[in-house]
Amino acid sequence: MAEAYPWQASLWQQLAGRSQHAHAYLLHGPAGIGKRALAERLMASLLCQRPTPDACGECKSCLLLKAGSHPDNYILEPEEADKAIKVDQVRDLVSFVVQTAQLGGRKVVLIEPVESMNINAANALLKSLEEPSGNTVLLLVSHQPSRLLPTIKSRCVQQACPLPGEAMSLEWLAQALPECSVEERVELLTLAAGSPLAAVDLQAQGVREQRAQVVEGVKKLLKQQQSPTQLAEEWKTIPMLRLFDWFCDWSNLILRYQLTQDEAGLGLADMRKVVQYLAQKSAQGKVLDIQDWILAQRQKVLSKANLNPALLLEALLVQWVGLPGQR
């Protein structure tokens, strides 16, 4: 049984309480808030022979689903982490959709993340989304719905899955990460952009240690104690997207402080003095230029472009060290 998160209670009642279900749902929202668990919970309920509205967990359908051998259930995801869903995978899914349900009930398909489909795969899915055969329900999970084809989105009932509030997230994290202090949990939740499940994953990945390494490196870079080349080599084990997210955040905070002079908006304590220093010493035009550049390169990282990580990081750091100067 998929975990039922407390911030999903009203959303679950809304979804599971429907007397009739749409043929396709698009569950979208930030990563790390439990959309996959919600989709799996709905999938189990839709397949269950006596849902209440949760799956009973005891009928033949529930037992088959628990064993991973339900004949009317299909999960489509990338064959390798961070890779695309290919058109051949979608064609296999289409073959499943046109079959008759073997247990005489519904067929349920779960696709996650749906934005990982390449253009050919997305087009191959359209027919099944528009006219699924028999009693088939498709559950599409998306972390970045802006990357989806409009024709995909228009064929689904779109269901936003919002971030939980900070208080509820921290209460849940207190149970999930009892070994962390309150301050550490707040920091993790901030680094996870408010997504509690992402915060747990970041803790497991050692994100706070990575962050400390990067912050120390940035300070040494600005003091000319380390070169961009040296830091790019030292940071090669840190996920590229994570690094670009941090630098994007810092450039936003610099601009915000330049515009507002609000010291309460300087971000996490580890970089507040650096952000304030760069805001005071950097020309706003230079900050805007590097922000545009960071966003463009981040998009390339997101799209899995063939990049040279060391050269890209070195280019970022060369521009960063050049920020303070003539205003």
C-alpha positions, -999 to +999 in steps of 0.1 A: +000+000+000+014+034-010+020+058+019-008+083+027+009+116+034-011+140+057-009+169+032-028+148+006-059+141+027-083+165+011-068+158-024-073+121-019-109+125-008-115+146-040-099+120-063-111+087-046-146+100-039-155+104-076-184+083-087-170+082-122-134+084-132-118+102-161-099+081-186-067+101-179-054+122-150-023+144-150-010+147-114+014+176-115+034+196-090+069+200-075+091+169-072+093+154-037+057+159-025+045+124-030+027+125-064+040+090-072+026+076-039-007+093-046-009+078-081+000+044-067-027+047-041-053+057-067-041+029-090-046+004-062-081+017-054-091+016-091-080-020-094-094-032-061-125-053-062-140-037-031-124-003-024-136+017+006-123+041-011-088+029-003-078-005-017-089-033+007-055-050+005-070-085+007-089-092-026-073-111-055-066-079-073-048-063-043-028-094-037-017-096-073-008-059-073+012-063-041+031-092-057+039-071-088+020-095-111-013-078-117-022-085-154-042-053-157-016-029-143+011-013-164+039+011-152+059+031-177+090+048-167+125+054-181+146+022-185+175+041-169+174+069-143+174+103-159+170+089-194+141+094-218+110+072-222+114+059-258+089+054-285+092+016-284+083+016-247+051+036-256+042+012-284+044-017-259+021+003-236-004+009-265-005-028-271-014-033-235-041-006-236-060-023-265-062-057-247-092-068-227-088-066-189-080-101-177-097-098-143-128-082-158-124-048-142-103-018-151-069-016-166-047+011-150-015+027-165+009+048-145+035+069-164+062+088-144+077+112-152+056+119-182+078+148-194+107+123-199+090+110-231+108+122-262+087+138-289+081+106-308+070+088-277+047+116-267+030+115-301+027+077-300+007+081-267-018+106-280-042+081-295-044+061-263-049+092-243-078+104-265-096+071-269-083+044-244-097+010-251-122-005-227-122+006-191-087+020-190-075+048-167-041+064-174-023+082-145+003+106-157+027+120-131+046+152-140+072+173-120+075+198-149+042+201-167+055+231-187+076+207-207+046+186-218+030+189-253-003+209-251-020+180-268-010+157-239-023+181-213-055+188-231-065+151-231-062+147-193-080+159-162-053+181-147-049+178-110-025+201-092-007+186-062+004+216-041+034+219-017+025+212+019+028+241+043+061+246+061+047+237+095+032+204+083+064+196+064+086+202+094+062+182+116+065+153+092+103+157+089+106+155+126+093+119+123+112+111+091+146+125+103+146+123+141+185+123+140+185+159+126+181+190+147+153+215+141+178+238+124+191+211+101+155+201+091+147+237+083+179+239+062+171+207+044+135+218+036+148+251+023+174+233+000+145+211-012+124+241-021+098+231+004+094+195-007+096+172+023+103+140+005+130+157-015+145+169+019+147+133+030+165+123-002+189+152+001+198+142+036+206+107+024+227+121-004+248+142+020+236+175+006+246+195+036+282+184+033+281+191-004+267+226+003+294+233+029+321+223+004+306+245-023+301+275+000+337+272+012+349+270-024+330+301-034+345+321-005+380+309-015+373+318-051+364+354-043+395+357-021+416+343-050+427+314-028+415+289-054+410+290-091+379+281-111+398+251-126+406+237-092+370+241-079+355+226-110+377+195-104+368+194-067+331+196-074+329+170-101+310+145-078+283+170-070+252+169-093+255+196-120+218+206-117+222+210-079+252+234-085+233+254-111+202+256-088+224+271-060+241+296-082+207+306-097+193+311-062+223+332-052+220+354-083+183+359-075+192+369-039+218+393-050+193+411-073+167+411-046+190+427-021+201+453-047+165+462-052+152+461-017+182+463+007+162+438+028+186+418+050+159+394+059+159+382+022+195+371+020+188+334+021+204+307+042+229+318+068+259+301+051+259+326+022+243+357+036+275+377+039+287+366+005+254+375-012+254+409+006+290+416-004+284+407-041+252+428-041+271+458-029+301+453-052+285+441-084+269+461-112+233+451-116+237+446-153+265+420-147+243+401-123+214+401-148+238+388-175+252+359-154+216+350-143+205+348-179+236+326-187+230+303-157+193+298-166+203+290-202+229+265-191+206+250-165+181+243-192+207+224-212+215+203-181+178+196-177+174+185-213+203+161-209+224+179-235+259+165-242+279+188-220+315+188-206+308+193-169+343+205-160+344+232-187+308+243-179+316+247-142+348+265-150+330+289-173+304+296-145+331+303-119+351+325-142+320+347-146+312+345-108+346+357-097+343+386-121+311+399-106+325+423-080+342+452-096+334+485-113+297+493-108 
